Amino acid sequence: VRKAAAQTLGRVGSSEAGDAVARLLTDPVPYVRAHAARALGELGRADQADRVAGLLGDGDWWVRLAARESLELMGAEIWPVL
């Protein structure tokens, strides 16, 4: 259910959606964290880049991949964070 919520919030496009999905970055379930990272990338939430970048060291490869792809979607403005 949390994974589906992250996917849906990623498509909503409001700042409230981004704030809600950012809380899922610390979920205990890896695929929920992965979908949360992807949703933030889809929303272009560069303000959350530091939190997404933290997932680059996650123990799950799928979460790391989602974090990398999300950061790529956020664009060059996040380079100072990295």
N, C-alpha and C positions, 0 to 999 in steps of 0.2 A: 504494500500500500504506500509506504514512504517513497519507494522508487517511482511509482506512478505519479505521486504528488510532485516529486522533483521534476519529472518530465513535463508535466502539465504546467507547472510554474515557470519552467524555462520558455514556454511558448506564450505565456500571458503577457509579458513585457512590461509590467509595472514595477516601480521601485519596491513596493510592498512584496511582490513576488520574489524579487531578488533577495530581500532581507529574510524572507521565510526560508528560501532554499539554502541560503548561506548557513543556517543553523544545522542543516543536514550534512555539512562537511565533516562533522565529528561523529556521525552515526557509527555505531559499532559494526554495522553490516557493510562489507566492502562495496557491493554493487550499489548501495544507496549513496555512499560517498562519491562513487564514480559518476552516477547520474546527477548528483548535486553539482559536481565540478562542471560537467558538460552543460548543465542548465545555466550556470553563471556565465559560461563562455558564450552561449547562444544569446543571453541577455546583454552581453557586452559590458559586464560589471567589472571594469578595470579597477574599481575601488576595492574589490575583493581579491585582487591578484596575489597579495601577500598570503592570504589564507589558502588559496588554491595552490600557490607555489609550495606551501608546506606539505602538500600531498605528494610532491615529487619524491619524497622519501618514505612514502607509505609502504607497508610490507606486502601489499597486494599489487601485482603487476598491472591489473586492469585499472586500478585507481591511479597509478602513476601515468599510464597511457592517457586516461581521461583528463588528468591534470595538465599534461603537456599539450594536448589538443585544445583544451579550454584556453590556456594561456596564448596559444597561437591565434585563436579567434579574437582575443582581446586586443591584439595589435601591438604595434611598436611602442605605444605609450607606457607599457608596463615594464620596459627594460630597466628603468631605475630600481624597480622593486626587486628584480632578479639579480 
